[in-house]
Amino acid sequence: MADIAWLKKNSPYCNGKWNKDFLYEYLVASCYKDTKNYVTKYLEKYLNNEALADMLFSFLLDDDYDGSDSQIGAAWFLGKFDRNVLKKKKELLIKAQENEVLWKRPFGENEDLSWL
C-alpha cells in the first residue's frame, strides 16, 4: 500500500487526465486509517468530475478488481458523488446497486434513490 509521501508524488489527476494506476493506489489507500484522510481531501474536490465517475465505475464493475480494496474505495466515493453526474450514469449506478455484495453498493439498501 502507498504511503502519504508516495501519494503526494503520484497524483492520479494531471493535465486534465486521470491515471488509472495511480487512482487505484489512491482508492486502496482510502481504506486505511493512516492515508484515508489525505485521499478523501484530495478526491473530494473532484466529486463532480464525470471522467472520475467513469473510472470509479470501471473499478467497481470490473471482475478483474473483484474483492480489491479499490472497489471498496470506488463504492464509497461514488456514494459521495455529485448526484447530477450520477444521474448521467444511471445504468451503471443501478448495476452497482444490484450487486449482492453490500459493500459494492455506493448507497445503502435503505437510502432513498428517487432522485435518480
Disulfide bonds with the S-S distance in Angstrom:
none
